[in-house]
Amino acid sequence: MIIFDKQSKHKVSDIDLHDAEVHEIFCNYTEHKIRVPLKLHNPTRGKVEAELNFEDVLFVDISLCEPWGAGFYINEIIVSNDTMFISKFDDPEKYINSIHLTILLNSGDKINVVASKILYLEK
C-alpha cells in the first residue's frame, strides 16, 4: 500500500495508471470515503487488480457525458495545486491539507476528488 497526502502528492504520478480500467466508483457518504477499483494491464504480471481509496473526502464530482465517445480507461491522472477549484465551494482554510486529484478517462469524462489522503493498493 502507498499512502499519499498533501506533502507527497507529487508522487502520485510515479504510479502508472494509464489505460487502467474504471468500471465502478463507490462512495461512502457517512464516512467521507471514495473507492475506485482498477484493472491494470501489466506486461509481466498480466491483469492486476488495484484500488484508489480516498479518505476524508470533502468533494467529489463525476461527469458521465462521454464528450470523446464511450470509454472507461484512464488517460491521465492530474494532481492539481489549483485551490481556486476547491475554494469556490467553501471556506479555503477547510481545504488547506487536501489533495485535488483528477482522473481523466479516454471518454473525456473527469472524476474530481478532493481528499486529505489517497491510498493505492494492489491486490
Buried (B, 14 or more C-beta within 10 A) or exposed (E): EEEBBEEBBEEBEEBEBEEBBBEEBEBEEEEBBBBBBBBBEEEEEEEBEBBBBBBBBBBBEBEEEBEEEEBBBBBEBBBBEEBEBBBEEEEEEEBEEBBBBBBBBBBBBBBBBBBBBBBBEBE
